[in-house]
Amino acid sequence: MPFVLDASILAALLAASSAPTPLYPLYQDRWGLTALTVTVVFGAYSLTLLVALLTTATLSDHLGRRPVLAGALLLETTSMLLLASADGAGELIIARVVQGAATGAATSAAGAALLDLADSRRPDRSALTNGIAPVAGMAAGVLLATLLVRFAPAPTSTVYVLLAALFAAQAIAAACTGETARPHPGALRSLRPRLSAPPSARRALLTTGAGIVAIWALGGFYASLGPALVHLVAPGLPHIVGGKVFFTVSAAAALTVWALRRAAPFTAVTGGSLIVVASAALTLLGLHGLGPPAVYGGAALAGVAFGAVSQGALRMLLASLPQRDRAATLASYYVLSYLSMSLPAIAAGAATQHLGLRATSHAYTLGSALLAVAAVAALAARRREALPTAADHTH
């Protein structure tokens, strides 16, 4: 089934993106990496992904979804083999750059292919899958890597070899599956970096933007520095416990996307933004005596907020979009998302070098909470604007 294949590709791409998180403590022990280096490795992936999104976002509109997916998945396979053989920070960064380029090209093509396959009887299915597949994939990637750290003989390579085999199989399947787009000329011209979205999507992006930034920034924090945070509040815990903190975030996000699939998008984004504030408060309590239970509770709430805001915002963005606008609109969403995930995380890594992880965590969580409050204010203002219009239509 093409729909299942495209959903699995999206999930696998994000599983591969999160798989290194439980391995960062091992890399730090083996190669003496600092917190800044870890966030640079993390940021190299996200920033390269952004460049790929800016240049290849609409490439599949011109060449077709299948050629772009097959080529990007072969490049993703190469990045997994590079990660499996990495023997230092430099090689890790190179591998993550290749991975970011492949993921950026594949993400918008796979997401647009899902929208192409939308079923008129279930119009929200494609938007729901675009919301749940990435976070479910991130959870699966962290869980798989965490288990292999504990049980595999070569934990820093086994997970990547398995993912490389999966991506190779998906590339073959994508090449053999029927095309869902209508290819047309202009592929080279489409590579010029630009962002575009129709007016309805731009308005939705402006309204939900602060909430999107807040949840993806929290995701970046837990993905890059989450294990170190757990070690800070409980130095005696084994590495495997710290590695599970981002699994907590992504698993809670996946469950929330599913649970709120029928909730009104406005309600989901507003409620999720409010939960960011509770997540920040619980994380701060973890730093002030409550330890790992509070940190993991904060991570779980961050996941709930992530799931609520992301699926609500995507449904608002993608409502009734024609095919020609789908890939570009998804790319705009992911550009904002990955900028929010990578730049604050890199800044946090640099701040950790000078201020320490405890002070950095305070500033980061408080900043996320303030963004969430701004998101709630923007949503309330949008709702107030809509009420007079709705009242006018009744007369």
Secondary structure, DSSP 8 states (H G I E B T S, - for coil): -HHHHHHHHHHHHHHHHHTTGGGHHHHHHHH---HHHHHHHHHHHHHHHHHHHHHHTTHHHHH-HHHHHHHHHHHHHHHHHHHHH--SHHHHHHHHHHHHHHHHHHHHHHHHHHHHT-BTTBTTHHHHHHHHHHHHHHHHHHHHHHHHHHH-SSHHHHHHHHHHHHHHHHHHHHHTS---S---S-HHHHTS------HHHHHHHHHHHHHHHHHHHHHHHHHHHHHHHHHHH-TTS-HHHHHHHHHHHHHHHHHHHHHTTTS-HHHHHHHHHHHHHHHHHHHHHIIIIIHHHHHHHHHHHHHHHHHHHHHHHHHHHHTT--HHHHHHHHHHHHHHHHHHHHHHHHHHHHHHHHH-HHHHHHHHHHHHHHHHHHHHHHHHHHHHHHHHHHHHHT-
